[in-house]
Amino acid sequence: MQSSEGHAKTRLVALGNGVWLDEIRREGDANIKDVPGGSVTFATLGARLFSADCPDTIGMAFKAGHDFPESIVDIFRSWSIDLTVQWLHHSPSSRGLVFYEKANNNRKGFQRLTEPMPVTVTELRGTTLLATSAFEFFGSAEYIEEQVADIVSLRQQLGGEYASTQPFIVWEPHPKSCLPDTLSKHQNVARLVNVFSPNHEELHSFFGEPTASVDPIVIEAQAQCFVDAGIGPHGDGCIVVRAAEHGCMVLSKQKAACWLPPFYPADSDNVVDATGAGNAFLGAFAIGWQKTQSYVEAAAYGTVAASFALEQVGLPLRSEEGAGELWNGCRVDDRLAEYRQSIRGKRLAD
């Protein structure tokens, strides 16, 4: 086990299916191998984008097989996050194939080549990451139910403030678990988290609707079913529906449906690969909420983080300029300010 020594209060830890090594296959192009992917990778990226002043408050824990490239670990180290890598020298790394359509560059499929290597909440016992302010999870309702129960139990053992407070929890459901016969289960488990965030196709799947359509009226009505059932331990949580090139919609009992546009239009030359954009959105959302206490403002953070994720295949490039840092040659706060300016007519307060 390799771990950095982080002493600052951790603000986010993302857990799910771990870090993946993707092979990108696009007809007519050479295959691209060992592209870092997975929900943990991109949710951590999203949070890190908005943590330039305190990068070690972002935690990341994952398992790496014997064939995991040290160069990718070095990328994570360069982010100066609180990083823990568990090397499994007798197991292969998590690998998958990503297929793209040649005509429109859309992702059309993913195939696992190995089994995932998730890190669970119980495996954070004895680390600073268990005391994080927020968790971002990717998984089924049963998985979330189990992880939240472990959070409550283990944090009670920590004592002090952690025994009586729960972290802010963001839940991205597993696409294959979003079915009509699991709707009530997801509604019940959504009461355990603060943010429930399916994309529009996953939301439609709960209601047996065509998955590709984007009708704001339908999306808002379906989202309202979750809000009415209750999101969050006190019913004050929200649902965030991520709708790709159509932006996102935020809805809670306290605030009517609010739609935010994407940073880039769908036909922008800056849109190279949308893989991981939704995960980056949610990691940044958790940080944005901690900074502003506003779900809509948090969605603005998420939208900007997603824009950095889709500008290239894989991860954006971090560099330093003076006392600050750049991602893909841009200051994150400058892009957030630009985005806020572009949506100035919308009310960004809960």
Secondary structure, DSSP 4 states (H G I P E B T S, - for coil): -EE----SPP-EEEESS--EEEEEEETTS--EEEEEESHHHHHHHHHHHT-TT-GGGEEEEEEEETT--HHHHHHHHHTT-EEEEEEETTSPPPEEEEEE-TTT--EEEEEESS------GGGGTTSGGGG-SEEEEEE-HHHHHHHHHHHHHHHHHH-THHHH---EEEEEE-GGG--GGGHHHHHHHHTTSSEE--BHHHHHHHTT--SS---HHHHHHHHHHHHHH--STTS--EEEEE-GGG-EEEEESSS--EEE--SS-TT-TT----TTHHHHHHHHHHHHHHHHS-HHHHHHHHHHHHHHHTTSSSPPPEEEETTEEEETTB-HHHHHHHHHHHTTTS----
